[in-house]
Amino acid sequence: MIEIEPKQAKGDTLKDDDLVCYCFKYTKKDIENDWRENGRSLIYRKVAAEKKSGRCNCATLNPRGR
């Protein structure tokens, strides 16, 4: 089995309730639970589909502009 270590930028530490997706209000904990329950990220698929449809507004909503 391959284990994936989370990568964080130097100095970045996310708490469970920190938003990861500002457009759709997903937190770090939401994504971790999604992965644990489904063995993959269904949230990622949802966000990717919404972004492809033009319904992503991260550049405005995310304080880092991404």
Secondary structure as GFF3:
##gff-version 3
##sequence-region A 1 66
A	DSSP	beta_strand	19	21	.	.	.	ID=ss1
A	DSSP	beta_strand	26	27	.	.	.	ID=ss2
A	DSSP	alpha_helix	28	38	.	.	.	ID=ss3
A	DSSP	alpha_helix	42	52	.	.	.	ID=ss4
A	DSSP	alpha_helix	58	61	.	.	.	ID=ss5
###
